[in-house]
């Protein structure tokens, strides 16, 4: 892991990416509609959403749509993973004006170095979707990586496990990704919810992710965007409590106090300040 970032929160951590909406790269019609749902970013996907026979056409479609789309919302392009037949072509064909390149199934620092050589101003969003990628994430999460996401579906496949609705099988790796992202100073984005019609599950997972330290969630349907945007901001009740707590703490001169039956010291006050900062977008 590059040194000197264990406790810092560089600019990447302040980037608001509550919702990152994925659109198939070969569907420019859907890309044009993507900003309507209000995502913090749109990903034009050249990987899972595009059949192997359509990869080249999808690259051309992405190049055509990035310009007008980026005038409305930050645009990212997800390339095919390193080592696949399409990866080099995807990297060589990255259009200008994108906010970042999403690289799925990153597993090592050597892969990151190779990828970063093909990326100029755009940052990298690292997909942590394999057992090795999750376990070794601390080795490569750092500049030019600005964000990462946990890919639960690919992770469970790689592990040889069984995917369940309660996410018990991904509880540990999901937490590990959030920890590695924090140590690397990058924004952590939570896994997709494939059952896009199940708003209750998406909302539950998003709130779980926020509690774990994630700052946003991948979306595969426009209806999920508003849920993610709301879930990764403090509620009105949290904001009101934080303000009251900080007022009482300040009036006590910053010494430990009891507030609503809870002990409040500097650590608790710091969490309250973070709640207010999240509302302000800082």
C-alpha positions as CSV (number, residue, x, y, z in Angstrom):
1,X,0.0,0.0,0.0
2,X,1.4,3.5,-0.9
3,X,2.6,5.1,2.4
4,X,1.3,8.1,4.3
5,X,-2.5,7.7,3.7
6,X,-3.7,5.6,6.6
7,X,-5.3,8.4,8.5
8,X,-5.8,11.0,5.8
9,X,-9.0,11.7,3.9
10,X,-7.9,12.9,0.5
11,X,-10.2,14.6,-2.1
12,X,-11.5,11.2,-3.3
13,X,-13.2,10.6,0.0
14,X,-15.2,13.8,-0.2
15,X,-16.5,13.0,-3.7
16,X,-20.2,12.4,-3.4
17,X,-21.1,9.1,-5.1
18,X,-24.2,8.0,-3.3
19,X,-25.6,6.5,-6.4
20,X,-23.7,5.1,-9.4
21,X,-26.1,4.0,-12.1
22,X,-25.0,1.4,-14.6
23,X,-26.2,1.5,-18.2
24,X,-25.3,-1.1,-20.9
25,X,-22.7,0.5,-23.2
26,X,-24.5,-0.8,-26.3
27,X,-27.8,1.0,-25.3
28,X,-27.2,4.8,-26.0
29,X,-31.0,5.2,-25.8
30,X,-30.9,4.2,-22.1
31,X,-27.7,6.3,-21.5
32,X,-29.5,9.4,-22.7
33,X,-32.3,8.9,-20.2
34,X,-30.0,8.1,-17.3
35,X,-29.6,11.6,-15.8
36,X,-33.4,11.9,-15.3
37,X,-33.3,9.8,-12.1
38,X,-30.6,12.0,-10.6
39,X,-27.7,9.7,-10.0
40,X,-24.4,11.1,-8.7
41,X,-22.7,9.3,-11.6
42,X,-23.5,7.1,-14.6
43,X,-21.4,4.1,-15.7
44,X,-21.4,3.1,-19.3
45,X,-20.8,-0.6,-19.0
46,X,-18.7,-2.5,-21.5
47,X,-18.4,-5.6,-19.3
48,X,-21.2,-7.8,-18.0
49,X,-24.0,-5.8,-19.7
50,X,-22.6,-6.4,-23.2
51,X,-22.5,-9.8,-25.0
52,X,-19.0,-10.7,-26.3
53,X,-20.1,-10.3,-29.9
54,X,-21.2,-6.7,-29.3
55,X,-18.1,-5.4,-27.5
56,X,-16.6,-3.4,-30.4
57,X,-19.9,-1.8,-31.3
58,X,-20.4,-0.9,-27.7
59,X,-17.1,0.9,-27.6
60,X,-18.2,3.0,-30.5
61,X,-21.5,3.7,-28.9
62,X,-19.9,4.8,-25.7
63,X,-17.5,7.2,-27.5
64,X,-20.5,8.8,-29.2
65,X,-22.6,9.3,-26.1
66,X,-20.0,10.5,-23.5
67,X,-19.8,14.1,-24.8
68,X,-23.5,15.0,-24.5
69,X,-24.0,12.9,-21.4
70,X,-21.1,14.3,-19.5
71,X,-22.7,17.8,-19.8
72,X,-25.4,16.5,-17.5
73,X,-23.8,14.1,-15.1
74,X,-20.3,12.7,-14.3
75,X,-19.7,9.7,-16.7
76,X,-17.6,6.7,-16.0
77,X,-16.8,3.8,-18.4
78,X,-16.5,0.2,-17.0
79,X,-14.0,-1.7,-19.1
80,X,-13.6,-5.5,-19.3
81,X,-11.3,-7.0,-16.7
82,X,-7.5,-7.2,-17.1
83,X,-6.5,-10.4,-18.9
84,X,-9.7,-10.6,-21.0
85,X,-9.6,-10.4,-24.8
86,X,-11.3,-7.0,-24.7
87,X,-9.4,-5.2,-22.0
88,X,-6.7,-3.6,-24.0
89,X,-9.1,-2.4,-26.7
90,X,-11.4,-0.9,-24.1
91,X,-8.5,1.0,-22.4
92,X,-7.2,2.2,-25.7
93,X,-10.6,3.4,-26.7
94,X,-11.5,5.4,-23.6
95,X,-13.1,8.7,-24.7
96,X,-12.0,12.0,-23.4
97,X,-14.2,13.8,-20.8
98,X,-15.0,10.9,-18.5
99,X,-14.9,11.3,-14.8
100,X,-13.2,7.9,-14.3
101,X,-12.7,4.4,-15.6
102,X,-14.2,1.5,-13.7
103,X,-11.9,-1.5,-13.7
104,X,-13.6,-4.8,-12.5
105,X,-11.9,-7.6,-10.8
106,X,-8.8,-5.8,-9.8
107,X,-6.6,-8.1,-7.8
108,X,-3.0,-6.6,-7.5
109,X,-0.8,-3.6,-7.4
110,X,0.8,-4.8,-10.7
111,X,-2.5,-4.8,-12.4
112,X,-3.3,-1.3,-11.1
113,X,0.1,0.0,-12.3
114,X,-0.6,-1.4,-15.8
115,X,-4.0,0.0,-15.9
116,X,-3.0,3.5,-14.6
117,X,-0.5,3.8,-17.5
118,X,-3.4,4.0,-19.9
119,X,-5.4,6.5,-17.8
120,X,-4.6,10.2,-17.9
121,X,-6.7,12.6,-15.9
122,X,-9.5,10.2,-15.1
123,X,-9.5,8.4,-11.8
124,X,-10.0,4.7,-11.3
125,X,-12.9,3.0,-9.6
126,X,-11.6,-0.5,-8.5
127,X,-13.9,-3.4,-8.6
128,X,-13.2,-5.8,-5.7
129,X,-15.0,-8.9,-6.9
130,X,-12.7,-11.9,-6.3
131,X,-11.4,-13.5,-3.2
132,X,-7.9,-12.3,-3.9
133,X,-9.1,-8.8,-4.8
134,X,-10.9,-8.4,-1.5
135,X,-8.1,-9.9,0.6
136,X,-5.3,-8.0,-1.0
137,X,-7.2,-4.7,-1.5
138,X,-4.9,-2.8,1.0
139,X,-2.0,-3.3,-1.3
140,X,-3.4,-1.3,-4.2
141,X,-6.2,1.0,-2.9
142,X,-4.8,4.5,-3.2
143,X,-4.0,7.0,-6.0
144,X,-5.0,6.9,-8.8
145,X,-7.8,4.8,-7.3
146,X,-10.5,7.3,-6.1
147,X,-13.3,4.8,-5.3
148,X,-13.9,1.0,-5.1
149,X,-16.9,-1.2,-5.0
150,X,-17.7,-4.6,-3.6
151,X,-19.0,-7.1,-6.2
152,X,-20.9,-9.7,-4.1
153,X,-22.1,-11.8,-7.0
154,X,-18.7,-12.4,-8.6
155,X,-17.1,-12.8,-5.2
156,X,-19.4,-15.6,-4.1
157,X,-18.9,-17.3,-7.5
158,X,-15.2,-17.1,-7.1
159,X,-15.4,-18.4,-3.6
160,X,-17.6,-21.3,-4.6
161,X,-20.3,-20.3,-2.1
162,X,-24.0,-19.9,-2.3
163,X,-25.8,-16.5,-2.6
164,X,-28.5,-15.9,-0.1
165,X,-31.0,-13.1,0.5
166,X,-29.7,-12.3,4.0
167,X,-26.2,-11.7,2.7
168,X,-24.7,-13.7,5.5
169,X,-22.1,-15.3,3.2
170,X,-20.7,-11.8,2.2
171,X,-20.8,-10.2,5.6
172,X,-17.1,-10.5,6.2
173,X,-15.8,-9.5,2.8
174,X,-18.3,-6.6,2.6
175,X,-16.9,-5.3,5.9
176,X,-13.3,-5.9,4.8
177,X,-13.8,-3.8,1.6
178,X,-15.1,-0.9,3.7
179,X,-12.1,-1.1,6.0
180,X,-9.6,-1.3,3.1
181,X,-11.2,1.7,1.4
182,X,-10.9,3.7,4.6
183,X,-7.3,2.8,5.1
184,X,-6.6,3.6,1.4
185,X,-8.5,6.9,1.6
186,X,-11.0,6.0,-1.2
187,X,-14.7,6.1,-1.4
188,X,-16.4,2.7,-0.8
189,X,-19.5,1.8,-2.9
190,X,-21.7,-1.1,-1.9
191,X,-22.8,-4.1,-4.0
192,X,-25.6,-4.2,-6.5
193,X,-29.1,-5.4,-5.6
194,X,-30.1,-7.7,-8.5
195,X,-33.7,-7.8,-7.4
196,X,-34.3,-4.3,-8.7
197,X,-38.1,-4.5,-8.0
198,X,-37.5,-5.2,-4.3
199,X,-37.2,-1.7,-3.0
200,X,-37.4,-2.9,0.6
201,X,-34.3,-5.0,0.2
202,X,-32.4,-2.3,-1.6
203,X,-33.2,0.2,1.1
204,X,-32.2,-2.3,3.8
205,X,-28.9,-3.1,2.1
206,X,-28.1,0.6,1.6
207,X,-28.6,1.5,5.2
208,X,-26.5,-1.5,6.3
209,X,-23.8,-0.3,3.9
210,X,-23.9,3.2,5.4
211,X,-23.5,1.7,8.9
212,X,-20.5,-0.2,7.6
213,X,-18.8,2.9,6.3
214,X,-19.8,2.8,2.7
215,X,-20.6,6.1,1.0
216,X,-22.8,5.0,-1.9
217,X,-24.2,2.0,-3.7
218,X,-24.2,0.6,-7.2
219,X,-27.5,0.9,-9.0
220,X,-28.7,-1.2,-11.9
221,X,-32.2,0.5,-12.3
222,X,-33.2,4.1,-12.3
223,X,-35.7,3.4,-9.5
224,X,-32.9,2.5,-7.2
225,X,-31.2,5.9,-7.5
226,X,-33.5,7.9,-5.3
227,X,-33.3,5.2,-2.6
228,X,-29.5,5.3,-2.6
229,X,-29.4,9.1,-2.6
230,X,-31.6,9.2,0.5
231,X,-30.0,6.3,2.3
232,X,-26.5,7.8,2.3
233,X,-27.5,11.1,3.8
234,X,-28.4,11.5,7.5
235,X,-32.0,11.6,8.4
236,X,-33.7,14.7,9.8
237,X,-33.7,13.0,13.2
238,X,-30.0,12.4,13.0
239,X,-29.3,16.0,12.1
240,X,-31.5,17.4,14.8
241,X,-29.9,15.1,17.5
242,X,-26.4,16.0,16.2
243,X,-27.0,19.7,16.5
244,X,-28.5,19.4,20.0
245,X,-25.6,17.2,21.1
246,X,-23.0,19.5,19.8
247,X,-24.7,22.5,21.5
248,X,-24.7,20.7,24.8
249,X,-21.1,19.6,24.4
250,X,-20.0,23.1,23.6
251,X,-21.8,24.6,26.5
252,X,-20.0,22.1,28.8
253,X,-16.7,23.3,27.5
254,X,-15.9,20.2,25.5
255,X,-15.8,17.9,28.6
256,X,-17.6,14.6,28.9
257,X,-21.3,15.0,29.5
258,X,-24.4,12.9,29.7
259,X,-26.8,13.6,26.8
260,X,-30.2,11.9,26.5
261,X,-28.9,9.0,28.6
262,X,-25.7,8.6,26.6
263,X,-22.2,9.5,27.5
264,X,-20.7,12.0,25.1
265,X,-17.0,12.6,24.7
266,X,-14.9,14.0,21.9
267,X,-15.3,10.8,19.8
268,X,-19.1,11.0,20.0
269,X,-19.0,14.7,19.2
270,X,-16.8,14.1,16.2
271,X,-19.3,11.6,14.8
272,X,-22.0,14.3,15.3
273,X,-19.9,16.8,13.4
274,X,-19.5,14.3,10.6
275,X,-23.3,14.0,10.4
276,X,-23.7,17.7,9.8
277,X,-20.8,17.7,7.3
278,X,-22.5,15.0,5.3
279,X,-25.6,17.2,5.0
280,X,-23.5,20.1,3.8
281,X,-21.8,17.8,1.3
282,X,-18.3,18.3,2.8
